[in-house]
Amino acid sequence: MSSVLVVQPDDVQADVLERIFENRVGADLVMVGSTMQAIDQIAVRMPDLILLSALLSPRDEDTLIAHLRSLDGASHLQTI
């Protein structure tokens, strides 16, 4: 099954996304609240898609993208 990692620091928006995934998306969902938590989760399991919150700072986004570029086997990964 496909997996989606969502980086969403806002609890209310995270709850909405969890309900959407529960009812409409056929993928495993991993929800984290920070870039560092996302990096930790990527080490456990490489997702097929990463959704980033608009609330993340550009520096946090850059940190995550730099980390992804340093990984072998992450070329298939899409970030939105």
DRENBAVEX-51729 format. One line per field, with one value per residue: residue number from 1; residue in three letters; z, y, x of N, C-alpha, C in turn. Coordinates in nm, 3 decimals. Layout:
BEGIN
bati: NUM; ...
marlo: ALA; ...
n.zz: Z; ...
n.yy: Y; ...
n.xx: X; ...
ca.zz: Z; ...
ca.yy: Y; ...
ca.xx: X; ...
c.zz: Z; ...
c.yy: Y; ...
c.xx: X; ...
This chain:
BEGIN
bati: 1; 2; 3; 4; 5; 6; 7; 8; 9; 10; 11; 12; 13; 14; 15; 16; 17; 18; 19; 20; 21; 22; 23; 24; 25; 26; 27; 28; 29; 30; 31; 32; 33; 34; 35; 36; 37; 38; 39; 40; 41; 42; 43; 44; 45; 46; 47; 48; 49; 50; 51; 52; 53; 54; 55; 56; 57; 58; 59; 60; 61; 62; 63; 64; 65; 66; 67; 68; 69; 70; 71; 72; 73; 74; 75; 76; 77; 78; 79; 80
marlo: MET; SER; SER; VAL; LEU; VAL; VAL; GLN; PRO; ASP; ASP; VAL; GLN; ALA; ASP; VAL; LEU; GLU; ARG; ILE; PHE; GLU; ASN; ARG; VAL; GLY; ALA; ASP; LEU; VAL; MET; VAL; GLY; SER; THR; MET; GLN; ALA; ILE; ASP; GLN; ILE; ALA; VAL; ARG; MET; PRO; ASP; LEU; ILE; LEU; LEU; SER; ALA; LEU; LEU; SER; PRO; ARG; ASP; GLU; ASP; THR; LEU; ILE; ALA; HIS; LEU; ARG; SER; LEU; ASP; GLY; ALA; SER; HIS; LEU; GLN; THR; ILE
n.zz: 0.000; -0.068; 0.088; 0.271; 0.390; 0.603; 0.686; 0.922; 1.130; 1.259; 1.470; 1.428; 1.148; 1.092; 1.202; 1.028; 0.784; 0.853; 0.880; 0.616; 0.480; 0.606; 0.515; 0.233; 0.094; -0.023; 0.127; 0.346; 0.619; 0.767; 1.011; 1.105; 1.308; 1.261; 1.080; 1.167; 1.288; 1.059; 0.917; 1.088; 1.059; 0.789; 0.795; 0.912; 0.740; 0.397; 0.244; -0.020; -0.098; 0.008; 0.192; 0.253; 0.495; 0.446; 0.651; 0.732; 0.774; 0.522; 0.566; 0.709; 0.512; 0.322; 0.466; 0.486; 0.212; 0.134; 0.290; 0.176; -0.082; -0.023; 0.019; -0.083; -0.312; -0.301; -0.519; -0.644; -0.493; -0.430; -0.348; -0.207
n.yy: -0.118; 0.226; 0.499; 0.802; 1.084; 1.343; 1.668; 1.863; 2.118; 2.230; 2.139; 2.131; 2.142; 1.910; 1.716; 1.740; 1.657; 1.391; 1.281; 1.307; 1.137; 0.898; 0.849; 0.873; 0.820; 0.572; 0.497; 0.455; 0.670; 0.893; 1.121; 1.407; 1.671; 1.836; 1.925; 1.784; 1.559; 1.450; 1.377; 1.179; 0.990; 0.927; 0.786; 0.554; 0.455; 0.495; 0.724; 0.744; 0.981; 1.317; 1.557; 1.895; 2.141; 2.471; 2.629; 2.581; 2.702; 2.854; 2.777; 2.537; 2.381; 2.379; 2.239; 1.984; 1.911; 1.913; 1.703; 1.489; 1.485; 1.388; 1.120; 0.780; 0.616; 0.781; 0.908; 0.868; 0.997; 1.230; 1.566; 1.790
n.xx: 0.084; 0.046; 0.219; 0.180; 0.335; 0.268; 0.347; 0.245; 0.204; -0.015; -0.271; -0.551; -0.583; -0.442; -0.612; -0.833; -0.717; -0.654; -0.911; -1.002; -0.823; -0.886; -1.146; -1.143; -0.902; -0.689; -0.443; -0.162; -0.128; 0.097; 0.132; 0.304; 0.444; 0.661; 0.962; 1.188; 1.072; 0.963; 1.194; 1.289; 1.081; 1.106; 1.340; 1.253; 1.051; 1.029; 0.825; 0.573; 0.476; 0.505; 0.341; 0.352; 0.292; 0.168; 0.233; 0.490; 0.822; 1.033; 1.298; 1.271; 1.149; 1.357; 1.551; 1.434; 1.408; 1.678; 1.770; 1.624; 1.734; 1.982; 1.952; 1.975; 1.766; 1.545; 1.454; 1.209; 1.027; 0.771; 0.705; 0.474
ca.zz: 0.000; -0.073; 0.214; 0.260; 0.509; 0.608; 0.785; 0.952; 1.270; 1.314; 1.511; 1.368; 1.009; 1.094; 1.224; 0.904; 0.689; 0.897; 0.844; 0.470; 0.443; 0.660; 0.438; 0.087; 0.032; 0.006; 0.154; 0.486; 0.653; 0.882; 1.036; 1.198; 1.330; 1.236; 0.982; 1.230; 1.300; 0.924; 0.888; 1.168; 0.998; 0.661; 0.828; 0.945; 0.618; 0.289; 0.191; -0.163; -0.117; 0.127; 0.187; 0.347; 0.532; 0.411; 0.775; 0.755; 0.728; 0.409; 0.617; 0.739; 0.383; 0.264; 0.543; 0.447; 0.073; 0.133; 0.345; 0.076; -0.191; 0.022; 0.039; -0.196; -0.323; -0.279; -0.645; -0.681; -0.395; -0.469; -0.236; -0.243
ca.yy: 0.000; 0.353; 0.573; 0.947; 1.152; 1.480; 1.754; 1.961; 2.159; 2.277; 2.023; 2.134; 2.101; 1.769; 1.636; 1.742; 1.569; 1.253; 1.238; 1.292; 1.015; 0.785; 0.827; 0.885; 0.790; 0.436; 0.499; 0.468; 0.809; 0.923; 1.264; 1.461; 1.814; 1.915; 1.873; 1.683; 1.438; 1.394; 1.311; 1.055; 0.895; 0.884; 0.684; 0.432; 0.409; 0.594; 0.740; 0.765; 1.121; 1.402; 1.680; 1.993; 2.250; 2.608; 2.693; 2.557; 2.809; 2.815; 2.709; 2.399; 2.314; 2.358; 2.133; 1.856; 1.883; 1.879; 1.567; 1.395; 1.477; 1.314; 0.980; 0.687; 0.556; 0.878; 0.980; 0.854; 1.070; 1.357; 1.654; 1.894
ca.xx: 0.000; 0.118; 0.223; 0.186; 0.384; 0.217; 0.411; 0.141; 0.217; -0.143; -0.350; -0.685; -0.567; -0.400; -0.733; -0.911; -0.649; -0.669; -1.047; -1.008; -0.752; -0.961; -1.269; -1.136; -0.772; -0.642; -0.299; -0.123; -0.099; 0.181; 0.119; 0.404; 0.427; 0.781; 1.058; 1.274; 0.992; 0.953; 1.322; 1.289; 0.988; 1.163; 1.441; 1.179; 0.984; 1.028; 0.690; 0.559; 0.439; 0.514; 0.263; 0.406; 0.203; 0.207; 0.277; 0.633; 0.911; 1.117; 1.418; 1.233; 1.131; 1.490; 1.616; 1.374; 1.443; 1.821; 1.780; 1.573; 1.831; 2.100; 1.917; 1.964; 1.633; 1.437; 1.428; 1.068; 0.946; 0.710; 0.669; 0.377
c.zz: 0.000; 0.064; 0.188; 0.394; 0.500; 0.721; 0.809; 1.099; 1.336; 1.343; 1.446; 1.223; 0.999; 1.113; 1.098; 0.801; 0.726; 0.861; 0.694; 0.427; 0.489; 0.570; 0.287; 0.021; 0.073; 0.024; 0.304; 0.511; 0.776; 0.897; 1.139; 1.204; 1.300; 1.132; 1.044; 1.252; 1.165; 0.887; 0.964; 1.104; 0.865; 0.684; 0.859; 0.820; 0.516; 0.234; 0.039; -0.196; 0.015; 0.101; 0.295; 0.372; 0.483; 0.533; 0.805; 0.704; 0.607; 0.453; 0.650; 0.611; 0.320; 0.335; 0.500; 0.305; 0.063; 0.186; 0.242; -0.039; -0.152; 0.034; -0.091; -0.197; -0.299; -0.407; -0.689; -0.600; -0.450; -0.344; -0.286; -0.123
c.yy: 0.124; 0.420; 0.721; 1.002; 1.297; 1.553; 1.870; 2.000; 2.203; 2.157; 2.018; 2.087; 1.955; 1.678; 1.628; 1.648; 1.422; 1.200; 1.218; 1.163; 0.891; 0.748; 0.816; 0.839; 0.650; 0.431; 0.505; 0.613; 0.814; 1.074; 1.304; 1.612; 1.899; 1.847; 1.763; 1.552; 1.370; 1.319; 1.180; 0.950; 0.841; 0.776; 0.550; 0.371; 0.522; 0.605; 0.754; 0.911; 1.193; 1.528; 1.774; 2.103; 2.383; 2.684; 2.672; 2.675; 2.761; 2.741; 2.563; 2.319; 2.282; 2.246; 1.996; 1.818; 1.844; 1.738; 1.464; 1.378; 1.398; 1.164; 0.901; 0.633; 0.651; 0.950; 0.972; 0.945; 1.204; 1.437; 1.761; 1.985
c.xx: 0.089; 0.116; 0.243; 0.232; 0.337; 0.289; 0.317; 0.150; 0.087; -0.233; -0.488; -0.677; -0.524; -0.521; -0.819; -0.848; -0.663; -0.808; -1.061; -0.940; -0.828; -1.078; -1.250; -1.008; -0.729; -0.493; -0.277; -0.082; -0.011; 0.180; 0.225; 0.388; 0.548; 0.870; 1.144; 1.199; 0.975; 1.080; 1.332; 1.199; 1.040; 1.268; 1.374; 1.116; 0.979; 0.886; 0.691; 0.530; 0.456; 0.433; 0.315; 0.305; 0.258; 0.256; 0.424; 0.715; 0.991; 1.243; 1.388; 1.213; 1.266; 1.565; 1.565; 1.414; 1.591; 1.842; 1.736; 1.672; 1.955; 2.076; 1.921; 1.821; 1.518; 1.399; 1.282; 0.977; 0.898; 0.678; 0.575; 0.362
